[in-house]
Amino acid sequence: MEFKYVKCPPKASDEKKKALTDKALREGMEQIKARGYYKKYVSSGKTIYLAAFAFLGKDDVEMKTEIL
């Protein structure tokens, strides 16, 4: 799992919020893969879930998952 916090302007449009969220989720997923957080679990034979979370302020949260 990777958690990203993004400062979002209070009156940001929905399009701006989506762009910020998508960027944070993409960066979070890239970080998980680049740092190999999941690699020690590969040989377990279990399904591995990668999850990135993006927080826009304190009220909006989005999540992206991938299955290995």
CORTA-V460226 format. One record per backbone hydrogen bond with DSSP energy under -0.5 kcal/mol. CO is the residue of the C=O (numbers start at 1). NH is the residue of the N-H. Records with the same first field share a line. If there is no record, write none. Layout:
CO->NH / NH
//
This chain:
2->53
4->55
6->8 / 57
9->12
13->17
14->18
15->19
16->20
17->21
18->22
19->23
20->24
21->25
22->26
23->27
24->28
25->29
26->30
27->31
28->32
29->33
30->34
31->35
32->36 / 37
36->39
38->41
39->42
41->44
42->45
47->49
48->68
50->66
51->2
52->64
53->4
54->56 / 62
55->6 / 57
56->59 / 60
59->61
60->56
62->54
64->52
66->50
//
